[in-house]
Amino acid sequence: MTDRAPDEPDEIGDPVCWLSRVCPECGAFITGDPADGCPRCGAIPDDER
C-alpha cells in the first residue's frame, strides 16, 4: 500500500532500456546511434557489432 491519494498518478522513472545506451568501456551515455560508437572513447557496444 502507498500513502498517496487514489487520484495521484503513479511515479514513473526512466525506462530500463536506457542501459543499452551506456558505453560498456567508459560509462558514457550514447546519445546518437549506438552502432556509430561511443562519442567519448569510440567503443561499439557488443549488441551493435
N, CA, C and O atoms as a GROMACS GRO file, in nm:
protein
  196
    1MET      N    1   0.083  -0.119   0.000
    1MET     CA    2   0.000   0.000   0.000
    1MET      C    3   0.088   0.125   0.000
    1MET      O    4   0.200   0.125   0.051
    2THR      N    5   0.035   0.229  -0.057
    2THR     CA    6   0.106   0.356  -0.057
    2THR      C    7   0.025   0.460   0.019
    2THR      O    8  -0.093   0.440   0.045
    3ASP      N    9   0.089   0.569   0.054
    3ASP     CA   10   0.024   0.677   0.127
    3ASP      C   11  -0.027   0.787   0.034
    3ASP      O   12  -0.063   0.895   0.081
    4ARG      N   13  -0.030   0.762  -0.094
    4ARG     CA   14  -0.074   0.866  -0.188
    4ARG      C   15  -0.225   0.857  -0.211
    4ARG      O   16  -0.286   0.752  -0.192
    5ALA      N   17  -0.281   0.967  -0.252
    5ALA     CA   18  -0.424   0.971  -0.280
    5ALA      C   19  -0.454   0.890  -0.406
    5ALA      O   20  -0.368   0.880  -0.493
    6PRO      N   21  -0.574   0.832  -0.417
    6PRO     CA   22  -0.608   0.749  -0.534
    6PRO      C   23  -0.603   0.823  -0.667
    6PRO      O   24  -0.585   0.761  -0.772
    7ASP      N   25  -0.620   0.956  -0.665
    7ASP     CA   26  -0.619   1.030  -0.791
    7ASP      C   27  -0.481   1.078  -0.832
    7ASP      O   28  -0.467   1.142  -0.937
    8GLU      N   29  -0.378   1.050  -0.752
    8GLU     CA   30  -0.241   1.087  -0.788
    8GLU      C   31  -0.185   0.986  -0.887
    8GLU      O   32  -0.206   0.866  -0.871
    9PRO      N   33  -0.113   1.034  -0.989
    9PRO     CA   34  -0.056   0.940  -1.087
    9PRO      C   35   0.059   0.861  -1.026
    9PRO      O   36   0.126   0.907  -0.933
   10ASP      N   37   0.081   0.741  -1.079
   10ASP     CA   38   0.195   0.661  -1.036
   10ASP      C   39   0.323   0.732  -1.075
   10ASP      O   40   0.330   0.799  -1.178
   11GLU      N   41   0.427   0.717  -0.991
   11GLU     CA   42   0.556   0.774  -1.025
   11GLU      C   43   0.618   0.689  -1.135
   11GLU      O   44   0.620   0.566  -1.127
   12ILE      N   45   0.668   0.755  -1.236
   12ILE     CA   46   0.728   0.684  -1.349
   12ILE      C   47   0.872   0.732  -1.365
   12ILE      O   48   0.897   0.852  -1.374
   13GLY      N   49   0.964   0.640  -1.368
   13GLY     CA   50   1.105   0.672  -1.386
   13GLY      C   51   1.150   0.644  -1.528
   13GLY      O   52   1.069   0.615  -1.616
   14ASP      N   53   1.280   0.654  -1.549
   14ASP     CA   54   1.336   0.625  -1.680
   14ASP      C   55   1.322   0.476  -1.710
   14ASP      O   56   1.329   0.393  -1.620
   15PRO      N   57   1.304   0.442  -1.836
   15PRO     CA   58   1.290   0.301  -1.871
   15PRO      C   59   1.421   0.225  -1.855
   15PRO      O   60   1.529   0.283  -1.867
   16VAL      N   61   1.411   0.100  -1.828
   16VAL     CA   62   1.528   0.014  -1.812
   16VAL      C   63   1.608   0.008  -1.941
   16VAL      O   64   1.729  -0.017  -1.938
   17CYS      N   65   1.544   0.029  -2.052
   17CYS     CA   66   1.612   0.016  -2.181
   17CYS      C   67   1.724   0.119  -2.200
   17CYS      O   68   1.799   0.108  -2.297
   18TRP      N   69   1.737   0.218  -2.114
   18TRP     CA   70   1.849   0.314  -2.125
   18TRP      C   71   1.984   0.244  -2.107
   18TRP      O   72   2.086   0.295  -2.154
   19LEU      N   73   1.986   0.129  -2.041
   19LEU     CA   74   2.112   0.059  -2.016
   19LEU      C   75   2.186   0.027  -2.145
   19LEU      O   76   2.309   0.027  -2.146
   20SER      N   77   2.114  -0.001  -2.252
   20SER     CA   78   2.180  -0.032  -2.379
   20SER      C   79   2.246   0.091  -2.439
   20SER      O   80   2.324   0.079  -2.534
   21ARG      N   81   2.218   0.209  -2.386
   21ARG     CA   82   2.276   0.334  -2.437
   21ARG      C   83   2.400   0.376  -2.357
   21ARG      O   84   2.457   0.483  -2.383
   22VAL      N   85   2.443   0.293  -2.260
   22VAL     CA   86   2.561   0.324  -2.179
   22VAL      C   87   2.681   0.249  -2.237
   22VAL      O   88   2.674   0.128  -2.260
   23CYS      N   89   2.789   0.322  -2.260
   23CYS     CA   90   2.910   0.261  -2.316
   23CYS      C   91   2.968   0.159  -2.218
   23CYS      O   92   2.986   0.190  -2.100
   24PRO      N   93   2.995   0.038  -2.264
   24PRO     CA   94   3.050  -0.065  -2.176
   24PRO      C   95   3.195  -0.039  -2.135
   24PRO      O   96   3.243  -0.096  -2.037
   25GLU      N   97   3.263   0.045  -2.209
   25GLU     CA   98   3.405   0.074  -2.181
   25GLU      C   99   3.425   0.189  -2.084
   25GLU      O  100   3.501   0.177  -1.988
   26CYS      N  101   3.357   0.301  -2.109
   26CYS     CA  102   3.383   0.420  -2.026
   26CYS      C  103   3.262   0.470  -1.947
   26CYS      O  104   3.277   0.558  -1.863
   27GLY      N  105   3.143   0.413  -1.973
   27GLY     CA  106   3.024   0.451  -1.898
   27GLY      C  107   2.952   0.574  -1.949
   27GLY      O  108   2.854   0.618  -1.888
   28ALA      N  109   2.997   0.631  -2.060
   28ALA     CA  110   2.930   0.749  -2.117
   28ALA      C  111   2.794   0.710  -2.173
   28ALA      O  112   2.774   0.596  -2.216
   29PHE      N  113   2.701   0.804  -2.173
   29PHE     CA  114   2.569   0.782  -2.231
   29PHE      C  115   2.578   0.812  -2.380
   29PHE      O  116   2.618   0.922  -2.419
   30ILE      N  117   2.541   0.715  -2.464
   30ILE     CA  118   2.549   0.730  -2.609
   30ILE      C  119   2.418   0.790  -2.657
   30ILE      O  120   2.314   0.724  -2.655
   31THR      N  121   2.423   0.916  -2.700
   31THR     CA  122   2.301   0.986  -2.740
   31THR      C  123   2.264   0.961  -2.885
   31THR      O  124   2.147   0.971  -2.921
   32GLY      N  125   2.360   0.929  -2.968
   32GLY     CA  126   2.333   0.903  -3.109
   32GLY      C  127   2.306   0.755  -3.132
   32GLY      O  128   2.264   0.684  -3.040
   33ASP      N  129   2.329   0.710  -3.252
   33ASP     CA  130   2.310   0.570  -3.288
   33ASP      C  131   2.423   0.488  -3.224
   33ASP      O  132   2.540   0.515  -3.251
   34PRO      N  133   2.390   0.389  -3.140
   34PRO     CA  134   2.495   0.309  -3.077
   34PRO      C  135   2.587   0.240  -3.177
   34PRO      O  136   2.702   0.210  -3.144
   35ALA      N  137   2.538   0.213  -3.298
   35ALA     CA  138   2.620   0.149  -3.400
   35ALA      C  139   2.735   0.240  -3.444
   35ALA      O  140   2.834   0.193  -3.498
   36ASP      N  141   2.720   0.372  -3.422
   36ASP     CA  142   2.827   0.466  -3.456
   36ASP      C  143   2.937   0.468  -3.352
   36ASP      O  144   3.044   0.525  -3.376
   37GLY      N  145   2.914   0.408  -3.238
   37GLY     CA  146   3.014   0.400  -3.132
   37GLY      C  147   2.999   0.512  -3.031
   37GLY      O  148   2.921   0.606  -3.048
   38CYS      N  149   3.076   0.499  -2.926
   38CYS     CA  150   3.074   0.596  -2.816
   38CYS      C  151   3.142   0.725  -2.860
   38CYS      O  152   3.252   0.720  -2.916
   39PRO      N  153   3.079   0.840  -2.835
   39PRO     CA  154   3.143   0.966  -2.874
   39PRO      C  155   3.265   0.999  -2.788
   39PRO      O  156   3.348   1.080  -2.829
   40ARG      N  157   3.276   0.938  -2.671
   40ARG     CA  158   3.390   0.968  -2.582
   40ARG      C  159   3.511   0.880  -2.614
   40ARG      O  160   3.623   0.930  -2.629
   41CYS      N  161   3.488   0.746  -2.624
   41CYS     CA  162   3.605   0.657  -2.639
   41CYS      C  163   3.604   0.578  -2.771
   41CYS      O  164   3.704   0.516  -2.806
   42GLY      N  165   3.493   0.582  -2.844
   42GLY     CA  166   3.487   0.514  -2.972
   42GLY      C  167   3.446   0.368  -2.968
   42GLY      O  168   3.434   0.304  -3.072
   43ALA      N  169   3.426   0.314  -2.848
   43ALA     CA  170   3.386   0.173  -2.836
   43ALA      C  171   3.247   0.153  -2.897
   43ALA      O  172   3.161   0.241  -2.891
   44ILE      N  173   3.228   0.035  -2.956
   44ILE     CA  174   3.098  -0.001  -3.012
   44ILE      C  175   3.037  -0.107  -2.921
   44ILE      O  176   3.098  -0.212  -2.898
   45PRO      N  177   2.916  -0.081  -2.868
   45PRO     CA  178   2.852  -0.180  -2.781
   45PRO      C  179   2.841  -0.316  -2.849
   45PRO      O  180   2.818  -0.323  -2.970
   46ASP      N  181   2.856  -0.422  -2.772
   46ASP     CA  182   2.854  -0.560  -2.825
   46ASP      C  183   2.729  -0.590  -2.906
   46ASP      O  184   2.737  -0.658  -3.008
   47ASP      N  185   2.614  -0.542  -2.862
   47ASP     CA  186   2.490  -0.575  -2.933
   47ASP      C  187   2.474  -0.498  -3.064
   47ASP      O  188   2.377  -0.521  -3.136
   48GLU      N  189   2.566  -0.409  -3.097
   48GLU     CA  190   2.561  -0.333  -3.222
   48GLU      C  191   2.665  -0.381  -3.323
   48GLU      O  192   2.669  -0.330  -3.434
   49ARG      N  193   2.748  -0.478  -3.286
   49ARG     CA  194   2.853  -0.527  -3.377
   49ARG      C  195   2.797  -0.624  -3.475
   49ARG      O  196   2.871  -0.676  -3.559
   0.00000   0.00000   0.00000
